[in-house]
């Protein structure tokens, strides 16, 4: 064999090795995204499960706060039906805003504020919001790393060839949503 043919084989082998490594990095990144979204989804389900318990606790004050309870229930329903990261982000933003309104009800009703069940549920919600924030951060970090790989050269060529596309971040619409709801007990 000539040096040109040997050199061509070495270059082709190196190119195939690079292609395999790059493809496997995309597979690993996609699996990290799935795992990260699963963490967010678990926290969102916990939030959805906690919401009706909070609503039940506040129902005794229904006459004055009926609209707040209806808004929370409607927002929870929308959040549970959301499909995909972008839709979930919008629905969860609305649910978070409505949960903050529900917690604000306690300020107007000292009896509710002193209720031990309400206190426990409020504390659980604050802790859950912290865990949700960490899960969001992990997910968005995985999205960032994946998107950098998809959008960078030369790995972007492999991404396009095999159908890997940039993924959406789990964004929060309002600055107030970026903070866990405050509860004064």
N, C-alpha and C positions, 0 to 999 in steps of 0.2 A: 504494500500500500504506500501511497505517496504521502508526503507530509501534509498536503492540502486536504486529502481525504481524511486523514487522521485528525487534523485540526478541525475539520467540519463535524466529525463525529463527536469530538470533545465539546465543541460549541453547542451542538444539538443536545447532547446529554446534559450539559449545564443549563441550557434553556428549559428542558423538560423538568429538571430537578427544581429550578426556580419556579416554574409553573405549578408543580405539585405542592411545593412549600407555600406558595402564595394562596393557592386554592384551599389548602388545609387551614390557613390562617383565617380565611373568610368563613369556613365552616365553624371553626372555633369561635369566631366573633359572633356569628349568627346564633350559636348555642348559648353564648354568654348573654346575648340580648333576650333570648327566650327565658333563661333562668332569671335574669334581672326583672323582666316584666312579671314573671311569676311571683317574685317578692312583692312587687307593687300591688299585684292583683290580690294577694293574700291580705295585705293591709286594707285595701279598698273593701274587700268582703267583710272584714272585721268591722270596718266603719259602717257598712250597710247594715250589719247585724246589730250594732249598738244603737243606731238611729231610732228604730221603733221603740226600743226600751226607754230612750230619752223622751220620745213623744208621749208614751204612756204615762211616764212620771209627771209630765207637765199637763196632761189632759184635764186634771182637776181645775185648771185655770183656763179652760177652753173658752168660756164665754168672752173673755177679754183678749185672748190670744189665738183665736180660731184661724186667722189668716196665716200666722206664723207656722202653726201646726200643719196646715194644708200645704204651704210652700215647702216645708221640709219633706213631707211625705211625697209630694210630686217630684222634688229634686232627687230624692232617693230612688224613686222608680226610674227616672230618666238615667241616673248614673248606673243603675243595675242593667239597663238595656243598651248602654253605650257599646258601640263596636269600634275597636281600633284605638290606638293611642291618642290621636287627635280628638276624637269624639269623647273619649273618656276624660281627657284633660278639661274640656269645656264643661262636661256634666259634673265632674268632681269639683270644679271651681264653684259652680252654682250650689252644689250640696254644701260645700264648706261655708259659703256665705250664709246660707239658710241655717246651718248649725250654729253659727255665731249669733244669729238673730235669736235662735231658740235659747241659747245660753244667756243672752242678754235679758231674757224674760225673768230670770232668777233675780236680777237686780231690782225689779219692780215688785217682787213678791218675797218678802222675808221668810214666810213659811216654807216656800219652795226652796229657797236658798239654804234653809236649815235642815231640810229633809235629807236624811242619811243616804237614801237610795239615790237621790239626785246628786249628792256630793260624790258618791262612788262612781256613778256614771259619768259625771263631768270630769273627774280625775282620770278615769279610764280613757275618755275621749282625748284629753290632753296628751296622755302617754301614747295613744294610738297615732295621733297627729305627728308626734316626734318620730315614731317608727316609720310612718309613711314618708316623712321627709327624708329619712335615711335611705329608704327603698327607692324613692324618686332619684335621689342623688346617685345611687349606684347604677340605676337604669340609665340615667342620662350620661354617666361616665362611659358605660358600655356603648351607648349610641355614638358618643363622641369618637371613641377609639375606632369603632366600625366605620363611621362616616369618613374619618381621616383616611383609612385604608381604601375605601371605595373611591374617594375623590383624588387620591394621590397618584402620581405617575411613578412607576409603571404599573403598580398594582391595580389601578383603575381600568387598565386594559383587560386584565383578567376578570375584574368585576363585571364589566360590560359583556364580555364573552360568555360568562356563566350566569348572567341575570341577577347579580347582586346589586342592590340599589341602596341609596342613602335612606336611613330610617328617621322618622320624626322623633323629636324630643318630647317628653311628657312635660308640657309647659303649664304654667300657672298663669291665669289671666290677670289677676289683680295683685298688687303689692300686699294687700291685707291678707290674702290667701297664703302668702309666703310665710306667715307666722302662725304658730299654733294658737288656737283660740284661748284667750285668757279666761280663767275662772277664778272669781273671788269667792271664797267660801267663808 
